[in-house]
Amino acid sequence: MPVPCDRAAVVFFHGILGSRETWRNSAETDYWPTMLAADPDIKERIEVFRVDYDSFLFSSGPAMVDVSKAVADKLDTLFKRQKYRRAFLIGHSLGGNVARQYLLHVNNRYGHRALSTFRLVFTLGTPMEGSSLATIARLASANQQLRVLQPIRVNDFQQLLNATMDDLTAKHRGVCPSLRVLSAFETKPVAVVGIVVSKESATKYADESLGFDRDHFGLAKPADRNDSLYLWVKDNLLACTAERQPCDGSMTPNCAPLLGGWPDPSR
């Protein structure tokens, strides 16, 4: 098996009220991270991880600032221990914003050398400009994470995240290998509820976007390896790991100089 330096990390982030089961299509099928990790076309190039955080319907649970800190602590430990050549993030719904927030943390704490590890962010129905349904949902749920899903006009968290991320990607594309955001959006409504995240919100800051004939929750649940959603993600991962995509830009052939270790921010 290749050393980690020759492999890429793929990290899954579930959304609000999500869990490990976010990624499972049904009780009879493997869930998405397992399918990807065992896929014979790509398994020698990647290692797959899943980020979980508490998110409850009938209790407040942790605030987003606490979720972001816990996620950063766990992933920092991983990426400082294993010197991956590249890293890819896959976030469903709120998880896409958790992933984007983590990139800001990496840049602020460790700088562009560390940030250049990250090449693709897949956002699946991520409310980059909030969701009108979050306002209604707050009437039925005590989950304080719903605050950061409200429409952009009343969502200071999302406004700041978008503005900072926009500045980051503009600078990153100018001086480092490119960081790209690929966004999937739902075209089918959830029964009674309707479209959870609009196309406009899901694709606002995407470099590329693609609609799928499924509802909001189906965006995280490919049925098998022939599923169009699964193939969309897999094909982009393969292209990037094979150095056929702009995501590889000026990447050095040997990752050791680039990923020789994240700098110690205490120094």
N, C-alpha and C positions, 0 to 999 in steps of 0.2 A: 504494500500500500504506500502511495506517495506520502512524503512528509507533509505536514499541514501547509507549509509554505507553497507547495504546488497545488493546493486545493483551495476551494472557495467555501465560505460559510453562507448558508441560507437561513434566515431567521424569520419565523412566523410570529405575528402579533395579532391576537384576537381583539374584537371590539367590545363595546359595553354589553354587560350581561353575558359575555362570552366565556368560553372555557376550552379545554382540549376538544370537546365535542363540536366546537364551531366548525372544524375542518372535516367532519365526517358526513358523508352523504346519506348513509343509512346504517342500521345495525349490522347489515350484511357485508359492508365494504370497509376496506382500510381507509384510514383518514389520510388527508392530503400529504402531510409531512412524511408519513411512512411510505406512501406510493412514490414520492420523489426520491427519498433516500435509497430506495431499492430499485429504482429505474435503471436497467442495464445500460441505457444510452448516456447516463450522466453520473451515476453513482461513484465512479472513480474520480470525478472532478470536484465533488461537493461533500460537505458535512452539514446536516440539517439540525436546526435547533428550534425550540418553541418557547416563546415568552408568555407566561401566564401572570395575571394579576387579579386581585379580588374585585368583583363588580356584582352588586346585588340589586334585586328588584325592590325588596321591602325594607332595606336598611341603607344607611347613607354610604357605608363603605369608605375606602380611602379617597381623598381628593386627588385631582390630577397631578398636583405638585408632588405628592407622596408617591404616586404611581411612577411618575417620570424619574424620580430619584432612585427608586428601587430597581427599575429597569436599567438605568445607567450603571448602578453598582454591579449588577449581575453581568451585563454585557461588557463592561470595562474589564472585569476579571477574565472573561473569556478571551477577548481580543488582545489583552496584554500577555496572556499565557500562550495562546496559539497564534503564530504569526501567519495569518492567512494572506494569500496573494490578493484576493478580492473578497468582498462581502456584498450580499444582496438581501434586501429587506422586503417582506411581504406582509402588508397590513390590511385587515378587513375592517371597514367602518372606522370607528374611533382608533383602532389599532394602527391605521395608516398615519394618523396624526401623532400617535405615540412614537412611531418610527421616525417621523420627520423631526419631532422634538429631540429624539436621541442624536440625530445628526448635528443639530445645533449644539448639543452638549459636547459632542466629540470635537467639533471645531473650536468651541470656546475653551475647552479644558486642555486639549492636546494639539490643536492646530491642524494646518492643511496636510501635513505629512501623514497624520493618522486618518484624516477625512478622505484622503485619496484612495484608501482601501475600498470605499463604498462606491459602487458603480451604478446599480439599478435599485430603484424603490418602486415596488408594485403596490398601488393603492386600489383596493377593491371596494367600491361604494363608500369611499372616505369623504365625509362632509367637510371639504376644505373651506366652504363658506357656510357651514352649519346646515341644520335641517329644521324646517318649520314644525315638524312633528315632535321635536325635542321639547318645545314649549308646552305642547299638550301632554306629553309623557311625564313632565314634571308634576302634573296634577295627580298622577296615579302612582308615582314612584318617589321614594326618598333618596334615590341614588344621586349624590352630588356631582357625579361625573356628567350628568345631563346638562349641567350649566355650560360646559365647554362645547356642547353640540347645538346650542341655540343659533338662530340666524345671525349672520355676520354683523348686522347693524347693531346688535346688542351683545356681541360676543367679543369682549376685549382679549380673551385668551387667543382666540382664532385670529383676530386682527394682528396681534403681535407676532404670532407664529408665522403667519403668511408673509408679513413684511420682512421679518428677519430671515426667513427661508429664501425669500426672493433675492435679498441682498447676498446671501450665502451662495446660492447657485450661480448668480451672475459673476461673482468673484471666482468661484471654483472653476467655472468653465473657461475663464480667462487665463488662469495660471496653472491649472492641474488637469489631469485626465478628467473627462466630463462625467458629471453626475446626472443621470436621467431619471425622470419620474414617468412611469407608465401606468395609466389609470384605466380601470374597468368600471363601467357603469351599468346599472340595472335597467331593463326595459319593460319588465313585468311588475305589476303592483303586488304587494302583499295583501291578502284577503282582508277586507274591511279597512285596513290602514291606508293602502295606496302605495305610491312610490315613496320610499323612505328617504332616499338621497337623490336629488335631481341630477340630471346629467350636467347641468351648469355648475353645481357645487362639486360634483365628483371629479370634474375634469379641469377646474379653473387653473390649476398650476401644473398641468401635465404637459410633458413634451410630446407624448403620444397618448391616444385614448381609443378605447374600443368598447362597444356596447355588446351585452350578452342577453340572450332571450331567457332571462331568469329573474327571480325577485332578489331583494336585498340579501337575504340569508343564503340563497343559492349561489351567490358570488364567492362563497367560501367553501363550496361543496362539490368539486368535480366528482363525477360518478366513477370514472376510471381513467386510465392513461390515454384513452382516445377522446376524452371529453375536450371540447374546444377551448375551455378555460384553462385546463391543465396544459394543453399543447401550446397555448399562447405564452404562458409563463415559461414552460420548459424550453421552447424554441429560442426565446430571448436569453435565457440562461446559457444555453448551449452556444449561441452565437457570441456571447460576451466571453465565456470561458475559452472559446476557441480563437479569440482575438480577431473576430470578423466584424465587430461592432464599433461605432464611435466611442462606446463606453471605455474602450481600451486606450484610445488616444495615444499619449506618449509614454505609456506604461513601460517601465524597464523590463527587459526579458527575464532578469533574475530578481525575484521579489525581495531577496535578502537586504539589499541596500535600502529599499523603500520601507520595508517592514521590519527593520532590525530591532525594533522596540519602540513603543510609544514613549515620548518624553515624560519625565517625572514633573508634573505641574507644581510640585512643592519647591522646586529648585529655581 
